Amino acid sequence: MSKLTRRALGPLALTLLALPALAQAWPTRALRIIVPFAPGGPADVLARVLAAYFAPKLGQPVVVENVPGAGGMIGTRAAAQSSDGHTLFFGSVSMTIVPHLANPPVEYDLLRDFVPIGLVASAPFVLVVPAASPIRDVASLVVAARARPGVLSAGNSGVGTLSHLALEVFNARAGISIEPVAYRGEGAMLPDLLGGQISLSFASLSSTLALIREGRLRALAALGPARLDTLPEVPTLVEQGIAEVEADGWQALFATRAVPTPAVDRLRALLVEALADPALATRIAGYGLLRSARDAPSFAAMFAAEYRRWGEVVRARGIRAE
């Protein structure tokens, strides 16, 4: 190797040698995890559990900061615009949907401003009908919808939410027209579903599992790639002939772009440790969620794919925010 080549590689070699030291030196002050929702929900609780786990490992306080509003956009923007290198973000699937609905456009670039650390939990969705409904499976639902276009209705937790978009994809794939009915959250929707005022819903398992087990709701399909361990008798939509309607209300931890790459790698390792902790597993299960089974690269690919996928659905179906 020539002296010139050695000289040229010198700074690079020093940088590579310094990376482990940089990871160990970071953080140099308190970290904050921005949660774009109000306190008390699953995202807030999981972020606080992770903060408590990370703090002693990192040797610095880790503070959860709730920045709710505008469907999560205010907190997401605050995180995206941070430049201190000590800000993390606890996001959910909604962050991949909201930018496509926003008018005026959001002031951040999701794929540029956030670095996935890892998936923390998944929230499976199921297609449910009231127990008194004559609809027994997906095939009979499609037949009924084709016989009475626009008569059947599906409750969702708001325009542009995952439950709404799942219905829109289902309508497109099945070639039918079930009318969406928007509510302010699943809690407001469920009484009308139970009372038969609406025909069905694509709803989270966490809010419907007890009602299914009590016999008050009937689960027609799971909206994931495989059957659910909690409802093994319920087939997936794919098994019933309807593909590409998967919906997962995932929750995940992100770094903001100013966080050094070696620090991101360290956080990824700590998250893997945390997810193996029985106490965190108990908290996740308590919210009807499933612990992550994805490594960081596969979640990063999934995150980018979700962003593209839901943008295509919003545009193709002409969905507009209220």
GULO-354068 format. One line per field, with one value per residue: residue number from 1; residue in one letter; x, y, z of N, C-alpha, C in turn. Coordinates in steps of 0.05 Angstrom, whole numbers. Atoms other than C-alpha are relative to their C-alpha. Example, Ala and Ser with C-alpha at 12.3 -4.5 7.8 and 13.67 -1.06 7.14 Angstrom:
BEGIN
num <- [1,2] .
residu <- [A,S] .
n.px <- [18,-16] .
n.py <- [-24,-24] .
n.pz <- [0,-1] .
ca.px <- [246,273] .
ca.py <- [-90,-21] .
ca.pz <- [156,143] .
c.px <- [18,-15] .
c.py <- [24,22] .
c.pz <- [0,14] .
END
This chain:
BEGIN
num <- [1,2,3,4,5,6,7,8,9,10,11,12,13,14,15,16,17,18,19,20,21,22,23,24,25,26,27,28,29,30,31,32,33,34,35,36,37,38,39,40,41,42,43,44,45,46,47,48,49,50,51,52,53,54,55,56,57,58,59,60,61,62,63,64,65,66,67,68,69,70,71,72,73,74,75,76,77,78,79,80,81,82,83,84,85,86,87,88,89,90,91,92,93,94,95,96,97,98,99,100,101,102,103,104,105,106,107,108,109,110,111,112,113,114,115,116,117,118,119,120,121,122,123,124,125,126,127,128,129,130,131,132,133,134,135,136,137,138,139,140,141,142,143,144,145,146,147,148,149,150,151,152,153,154,155,156,157,158,159,160,161,162,163,164,165,166,167,168,169,170,171,172,173,174,175,176,177,178,179,180,181,182,183,184,185,186,187,188,189,190,191,192,193,194,195,196,197,198,199,200,201,202,203,204,205,206,207,208,209,210,211,212,213,214,215,216,217,218,219,220,221,222,223,224,225,226,227,228,229,230,231,232,233,234,235,236,237,238,239,240,241,242,243,244,245,246,247,248,249,250,251,252,253,254,255,256,257,258,259,260,261,262,263,264,265,266,267,268,269,270,271,272,273,274,275,276,277,278,279,280,281,282,283,284,285,286,287,288,289,290,291,292,293,294,295,296,297,298,299,300,301,302,303,304,305,306,307,308,309,310,311,312,313,314,315,316,317,318,319,320,321,322] .
residu <- [M,S,K,L,T,R,R,A,L,G,P,L,A,L,T,L,L,A,L,P,A,L,A,Q,A,W,P,T,R,A,L,R,I,I,V,P,F,A,P,G,G,P,A,D,V,L,A,R,V,L,A,A,Y,F,A,P,K,L,G,Q,P,V,V,V,E,N,V,P,G,A,G,G,M,I,G,T,R,A,A,A,Q,S,S,D,G,H,T,L,F,F,G,S,V,S,M,T,I,V,P,H,L,A,N,P,P,V,E,Y,D,L,L,R,D,F,V,P,I,G,L,V,A,S,A,P,F,V,L,V,V,P,A,A,S,P,I,R,D,V,A,S,L,V,V,A,A,R,A,R,P,G,V,L,S,A,G,N,S,G,V,G,T,L,S,H,L,A,L,E,V,F,N,A,R,A,G,I,S,I,E,P,V,A,Y,R,G,E,G,A,M,L,P,D,L,L,G,G,Q,I,S,L,S,F,A,S,L,S,S,T,L,A,L,I,R,E,G,R,L,R,A,L,A,A,L,G,P,A,R,L,D,T,L,P,E,V,P,T,L,V,E,Q,G,I,A,E,V,E,A,D,G,W,Q,A,L,F,A,T,R,A,V,P,T,P,A,V,D,R,L,R,A,L,L,V,E,A,L,A,D,P,A,L,A,T,R,I,A,G,Y,G,L,L,R,S,A,R,D,A,P,S,F,A,A,M,F,A,A,E,Y,R,R,W,G,E,V,V,R,A,R,G,I,R,A,E] .
n.px <- [17,-17,3,23,24,1,8,28,16,-4,23,22,-6,4,29,11,-9,14,29,8,-3,22,25,0,1,27,7,-15,19,26,14,29,15,25,24,18,27,4,-8,18,4,-21,-25,-11,-8,-23,-22,-9,-13,-27,-16,-9,-20,-24,-14,-24,-19,-14,-12,12,29,15,26,21,13,25,6,23,14,1,-5,-28,-18,-14,-22,-18,-15,-19,-22,-14,-15,-20,-27,-18,-13,8,29,12,29,15,20,18,7,13,-19,-4,25,7,-12,14,26,-4,3,-24,-18,-15,-26,-22,-2,0,-22,-25,-4,2,-16,12,-15,12,28,4,23,19,28,15,28,19,26,20,28,15,7,26,-1,2,-25,-16,-27,-6,14,27,-1,-3,26,19,-8,6,29,11,-22,3,18,-16,-17,-22,-9,-29,-7,-6,-8,-29,-13,-6,25,12,-15,4,25,-3,-15,18,19,-13,-8,24,17,25,2,10,-2,-14,13,-22,5,-23,-13,14,18,25,11,8,29,17,-4,14,29,8,5,-19,0,-25,-23,-28,-7,-23,6,-1,26,22,-5,18,27,1,0,26,21,15,-9,-10,-23,1,-26,-23,-11,-29,-9,5,20,-9,-2,23,24,-10,21,8,-18,-9,13,-13,11,27,-1,-4,-29,-11,16,-12,0,-14,-4,-26,-12,-29,-18,-16,-19,1,-23,-24,-12,-23,5,-8,19,24,-7,1,28,12,-8,14,29,2,-1,24,23,-2,6,28,18,10,18,26,13,9,23,22,14,9,-19,-19,-28,-12,-16,-16,-25,0,1,26,20,-5,12,29,8,0,21,25,4,8,25,23,2,14,28,13,3,17,28,9,7,-7,3,23] .
n.py <- [-24,-25,-19,-16,15,1,-27,-4,17,-6,-11,19,20,-12,-2,27,8,-17,5,12,-20,-19,13,2,-26,-10,-29,-18,-13,14,6,-2,16,-14,16,-20,4,-7,21,21,20,20,-12,-14,19,15,-19,-4,25,0,-21,11,21,-12,-20,10,12,-22,-18,-26,1,2,-13,1,-26,3,-23,9,-19,2,28,7,-15,-20,13,11,-23,-8,19,-3,-25,-1,2,2,26,15,3,24,-4,24,-3,22,2,-24,-20,6,-7,-28,-18,2,-13,-27,-23,1,22,0,-15,18,23,23,19,-15,-12,21,25,21,16,26,5,8,17,1,0,13,-8,21,-7,9,-7,6,28,5,-3,24,4,19,2,-21,5,-9,-30,-10,5,-19,-27,-2,0,-26,-19,-24,3,8,-21,9,-21,-3,-19,-26,-1,3,18,27,15,-11,7,28,3,-10,21,23,-7,1,28,17,-11,-6,-27,-2,-29,-6,-18,-9,-7,-11,21,26,0,-12,17,27,3,2,26,20,-3,5,-24,4,28,14,-18,10,-12,11,23,-8,-11,18,28,7,1,25,23,0,7,-24,-5,23,-6,14,4,-14,-16,4,21,27,0,-10,20,-4,8,19,11,-21,0,-25,-8,14,27,-2,-10,-29,-5,-27,-17,2,-24,5,-26,3,-22,3,-21,-12,-21,-22,2,-11,20,13,28,19,-1,15,28,7,0,24,22,-3,6,29,9,-8,16,26,-3,9,-22,-14,19,-1,-25,2,18,-12,-18,16,-2,21,-10,0,23,-9,-13,-27,-3,7,-21,-24,5,0,-27,-14,12,-9,-28,0,14,-15,-23,9,5,-26,-13,16,0,-28,-6,-27,-4,-17] .
n.pz <- [0,2,-22,6,-7,-29,-9,6,-17,-28,-14,-1,-20,-27,-4,-6,-27,-20,-1,-26,-21,2,-9,-29,-11,3,0,-18,-17,-1,25,-1,19,7,6,12,-10,-28,-19,-8,21,3,9,-23,-21,10,1,-28,-8,13,-13,-26,6,13,-16,-14,20,14,-19,1,-1,25,-7,20,4,16,17,16,17,29,8,-4,17,-15,-13,20,10,-20,0,25,1,-21,11,-23,0,-24,1,12,7,-2,21,6,28,9,11,28,14,-3,19,26,-4,-10,17,18,-4,-25,2,-5,19,-18,6,-3,-26,-20,4,-17,-19,1,-6,-28,-3,22,-8,21,6,8,12,-18,4,-24,-4,13,29,16,15,-15,10,19,25,-3,-2,27,13,-10,9,29,4,-10,0,-16,-23,-23,-10,-16,-18,-3,-22,11,28,3,-19,11,3,24,24,4,14,28,15,2,21,26,6,4,20,-13,-11,-28,-7,-25,-19,-18,-28,-13,-14,-2,-23,8,21,-9,-7,24,12,-16,3,27,16,23,7,-5,-5,-1,-26,-13,-17,-28,-9,6,-8,-22,11,17,-18,-14,19,8,27,15,16,26,12,-10,21,2,18,-12,-21,-26,-21,-18,14,21,16,19,23,10,25,22,0,10,28,3,-6,-2,-18,-26,-16,-25,-14,-14,-16,4,-10,21,-6,19,17,-13,-18,14,9,-20,-22,9,-2,-28,-8,11,-17,-25,4,1,-28,-14,9,-12,-28,-6,-9,23,13,-14,7,28,2,-14,19,22,21,3,1,26,8,23,-5,8,29,11,-8,16,26,-4,-5,26,16,-11,8,28,4,-9,18,24,-7,-4,26,17,-9,-2,-28,-9,-29,-7] .
ca.px <- [0,29,41,-12,-64,-45,-52,-120,-145,-118,-178,-227,-190,-191,-266,-280,-239,-277,-347,-350,-325,-378,-433,-410,-402,-473,-518,-483,-547,-620,-658,-730,-780,-835,-903,-952,-1013,-1042,-1020,-1051,-1056,-1015,-962,-952,-949,-900,-856,-852,-835,-778,-755,-750,-711,-663,-645,-599,-569,-551,-532,-577,-650,-700,-762,-827,-857,-930,-943,-1014,-1056,-1076,-1077,-1006,-978,-958,-915,-886,-866,-834,-792,-774,-750,-707,-632,-603,-584,-619,-692,-728,-799,-851,-894,-949,-979,-1018,-954,-950,-1022,-1030,-980,-1021,-1084,-1055,-1076,-1033,-977,-938,-873,-830,-806,-822,-769,-715,-727,-737,-692,-728,-699,-748,-818,-843,-912,-965,-1040,-1077,-1143,-1204,-1267,-1326,-1402,-1455,-1473,-1544,-1520,-1540,-1471,-1429,-1367,-1332,-1365,-1435,-1414,-1392,-1457,-1498,-1458,-1466,-1540,-1550,-1496,-1485,-1534,-1485,-1443,-1377,-1359,-1288,-1250,-1244,-1233,-1164,-1153,-1129,-1199,-1225,-1169,-1177,-1249,-1230,-1180,-1231,-1283,-1233,-1208,-1278,-1310,-1364,-1389,-1396,-1409,-1358,-1385,-1334,-1334,-1288,-1250,-1268,-1299,-1352,-1363,-1372,-1441,-1471,-1438,-1464,-1533,-1534,-1538,-1477,-1465,-1392,-1324,-1250,-1229,-1170,-1167,-1150,-1219,-1260,-1229,-1270,-1334,-1318,-1305,-1370,-1408,-1430,-1389,-1372,-1303,-1305,-1232,-1163,-1129,-1058,-1016,-1032,-1086,-1083,-1061,-1118,-1170,-1142,-1210,-1218,-1190,-1151,-1180,-1130,-1156,-1225,-1203,-1190,-1116,-1077,-1123,-1073,-1078,-1033,-1036,-962,-924,-849,-790,-752,-690,-690,-639,-591,-579,-510,-511,-470,-520,-578,-543,-536,-609,-629,-590,-622,-692,-679,-659,-720,-769,-741,-757,-818,-844,-848,-880,-934,-948,-953,-1000,-1042,-1061,-1079,-1016,-964,-889,-847,-816,-780,-707,-688,-674,-740,-779,-744,-766,-836,-840,-822,-870,-927,-916,-920,-978,-1024,-1008,-1030,-1095,-1111,-1099,-1134,-1197,-1199,-1199,-1198,-1188,-1248] .
ca.py <- [0,69,124,165,110,104,179,178,121,151,195,140,89,136,148,73,62,119,91,43,99,146,96,87,162,176,201,260,286,267,234,249,203,243,209,244,224,241,204,138,101,41,84,126,67,27,89,98,25,31,96,62,4,48,99,56,22,89,125,184,202,184,228,216,279,276,323,306,339,337,261,257,307,359,311,279,348,366,303,312,383,365,373,358,286,263,258,193,183,131,122,79,58,123,162,127,148,219,252,229,261,327,392,433,382,361,398,336,277,212,170,224,250,184,123,60,30,-27,-53,-58,-88,-107,-96,-147,-128,-171,-166,-170,-169,-167,-235,-228,-216,-268,-261,-321,-315,-270,-305,-290,-218,-208,-239,-193,-131,-146,-158,-91,-42,14,-15,-50,-4,-10,31,58,100,160,181,158,111,40,12,58,43,-32,-26,14,-40,-95,-59,-53,-125,-155,-109,-86,-22,-24,46,73,106,147,153,187,125,51,65,108,58,-6,8,19,-44,-85,-55,-70,2,-13,-79,-94,-65,-77,-67,-79,-145,-110,-75,-134,-198,-198,-184,-241,-289,-267,-283,-211,-203,-254,-253,-269,-261,-242,-187,-214,-263,-320,-340,-310,-352,-322,-339,-400,-420,-354,-359,-303,-262,-295,-363,-338,-312,-238,-219,-156,-130,-138,-88,-84,-27,-32,11,25,65,113,156,225,238,277,215,186,120,83,106,79,12,12,30,-27,-76,-48,-54,-128,-137,-99,-140,-203,-176,-211,-147,-112,-174,-171,-97,-110,-169,-128,-82,-140,-129,-177,-169,-155,-213,-170,-150,-78,-86,-121,-69,-13,-45,-56,17,44,-5,15,89,75,27,71,131,91,71,143,168,111,115,191,196,266,285,316] .
ca.pz <- [0,-19,31,-4,5,78,87,53,96,160,179,159,201,261,251,249,312,346,332,392,437,410,423,495,506,482,513,545,576,589,532,515,481,446,446,398,439,507,569,588,522,500,465,527,575,531,521,597,608,557,588,656,625,584,637,681,620,588,652,638,653,599,600,563,534,510,451,427,374,301,297,321,272,324,364,301,274,340,339,265,276,337,326,395,380,444,421,407,382,399,337,310,244,242,228,160,143,168,121,61,90,114,81,80,74,136,151,156,114,149,114,120,190,228,237,259,322,325,329,401,394,343,350,308,274,263,221,268,264,319,348,320,249,197,166,186,143,92,33,60,75,3,-23,21,1,-73,-65,-28,-51,-1,50,96,139,174,235,242,293,247,175,153,211,201,211,156,107,119,97,35,14,29,-14,-71,-67,-62,-113,-64,-31,45,72,122,185,225,301,349,368,378,446,413,357,396,427,358,332,390,381,307,284,240,205,219,236,222,295,339,375,440,441,416,444,508,469,421,479,513,449,437,374,320,289,215,198,223,184,189,150,199,248,317,376,417,364,327,301,262,191,158,100,54,73,53,-15,-1,-6,11,66,122,179,240,291,308,358,349,374,328,332,302,248,293,337,319,280,333,385,343,340,415,425,379,422,485,455,440,513,537,495,527,596,628,659,592,562,615,601,526,535,583,525,480,440,415,427,366,328,275,274,260,184,171,211,173,107,134,157,88,55,101,85,10,16,56,12,-48,-13,7,-64,-99,-56,-55,21,51,124,159] .
c.px <- [18,-5,-24,-26,-3,-10,-30,-18,2,-24,-23,5,-5,-29,-12,7,-16,-29,-8,1,-23,-26,-1,-2,-28,-19,16,-19,-27,-11,-30,-12,-26,-22,-21,-29,-1,9,-21,-5,23,27,14,11,25,25,12,14,28,18,12,22,26,17,25,21,17,13,-10,-30,-12,-28,-19,-14,-24,-5,-23,-10,2,6,28,20,17,25,21,17,21,24,17,18,21,28,20,14,-7,-31,-7,-30,-13,-24,-17,-7,-13,19,5,-25,-5,13,-15,-28,2,-4,-2,19,16,28,23,-1,4,24,27,5,0,16,-13,20,-11,-29,-2,-23,-18,-28,-16,-28,-16,-25,-22,-28,-14,-8,-26,0,-3,25,19,29,4,-15,-29,-1,2,-26,-20,6,-6,-30,-12,23,-5,-18,15,19,21,10,31,6,8,9,31,13,3,-26,-15,14,-2,-26,2,15,-18,-21,12,6,-25,-19,-28,0,-13,5,16,-15,22,-10,26,13,-17,-20,-27,-15,-13,-29,-18,4,-14,-30,-10,-6,20,4,25,22,26,12,24,-8,-1,-27,-23,3,-20,-28,-4,-3,-27,-23,-17,8,9,23,-1,27,21,13,31,7,-5,-22,11,0,-24,-27,7,-22,-9,19,8,-17,11,-11,-29,-2,3,29,5,-18,12,0,12,5,26,8,31,15,18,21,-6,27,26,13,22,-6,9,-20,-26,5,-1,-28,-15,7,-15,-30,-4,1,-26,-24,2,-6,-29,-18,-11,-20,-28,-15,-12,-25,-25,-17,-10,18,19,28,11,16,18,27,-1,-1,-27,-21,5,-12,-30,-11,-2,-22,-28,-6,-9,-27,-24,-4,-14,-30,-15,-5,-20,-30,-10,-8,10,-5,-24,9] .
c.py <- [25,17,18,-13,-1,26,4,-16,8,11,-20,-21,10,2,-27,-9,16,-7,-14,19,20,-12,-2,28,12,-16,16,16,-15,-4,6,-18,16,-20,19,-4,7,-22,-21,-22,-19,12,13,-19,-15,18,3,-25,-2,20,-10,-21,12,17,-11,-12,22,20,29,-2,-2,9,-3,27,-4,26,-7,22,-6,-29,-10,17,20,-12,-11,23,9,-18,4,24,2,-3,-5,-27,-17,-3,-25,5,-27,3,-24,0,26,20,-5,7,30,18,1,14,30,21,25,-23,2,13,-19,-22,-25,-18,13,6,-21,-25,-21,-14,-28,0,-9,-19,2,-1,-12,12,-23,12,-12,10,-5,-29,-7,1,-27,-7,-18,-2,22,-5,10,30,12,-3,21,28,3,1,27,20,25,-3,-8,22,-11,23,0,21,27,-1,-2,-17,-27,-16,10,-9,-30,-6,8,-21,-24,5,-3,-29,-18,10,7,28,-1,28,4,19,7,7,12,-21,-26,0,11,-17,-25,-2,-2,-26,-22,2,-4,24,2,-30,-15,21,-16,13,-14,-24,8,11,-19,-28,-9,-3,-25,-24,-1,-7,24,10,-26,8,-16,-6,15,14,-1,-22,-28,2,9,-22,2,-8,-19,-11,20,1,29,8,-15,-28,0,14,29,6,30,19,-1,27,-6,28,0,25,-4,24,9,18,23,1,11,-20,-14,-29,-20,-1,-15,-30,-10,-1,-25,-25,1,-7,-31,-11,6,-18,-29,0,-8,22,16,-18,1,26,0,-17,12,19,-16,2,-24,11,-3,-25,8,12,28,4,-7,20,25,-3,0,29,16,-11,9,29,1,-12,17,26,-7,-4,27,13,-15,2,28,8,28,2,18,28] .
c.pz <- [0,24,-4,8,30,12,-4,18,29,15,1,21,28,6,7,28,21,4,26,23,0,10,30,13,-1,18,20,18,-1,-28,4,-21,-4,-7,-11,8,30,18,5,-20,-2,-7,24,21,-9,-1,28,10,-12,12,26,-4,-10,19,15,-19,-13,19,-1,4,-28,6,-23,-1,-19,-16,-18,-18,-29,-9,3,-15,16,13,-20,-12,20,1,-26,-1,22,-12,22,2,24,1,-15,-5,2,-19,-4,-30,-11,-12,-30,-17,-1,-20,-27,1,5,-22,17,7,26,-5,7,-21,17,-4,4,29,23,-7,17,18,1,7,29,3,-25,12,-22,-3,-9,-13,17,-8,27,2,-14,-30,-14,-15,16,-9,-21,-26,1,2,-28,-16,8,-10,-30,-5,8,1,17,24,25,7,18,17,1,21,-11,-29,-2,20,-13,-5,-25,-25,-6,-15,-29,-17,-4,-22,-28,-9,-6,-21,11,10,27,9,26,18,21,27,11,18,2,23,-7,-21,10,9,-24,-14,16,-2,-28,-17,-24,-4,9,6,-4,25,12,18,29,10,-4,11,22,-10,-17,19,15,-19,-9,-28,-13,-18,-26,-12,15,-23,-2,-19,11,21,27,21,19,-12,-23,-18,-22,-24,-9,-25,-24,-3,-12,-27,-4,8,3,16,28,15,27,14,17,15,-1,11,-23,12,-19,-14,12,19,-15,-7,21,24,-8,2,29,10,-11,17,27,-3,-1,28,14,-7,11,30,7,8,-24,-16,12,-6,-28,-2,14,-17,-24,-24,-1,-1,-29,-5,-24,10,-12,-31,-11,8,-17,-28,2,3,-27,-18,9,-9,-29,-4,8,-16,-25,5,2,-27,-18,7,4,28,8,30,5,8] .
END
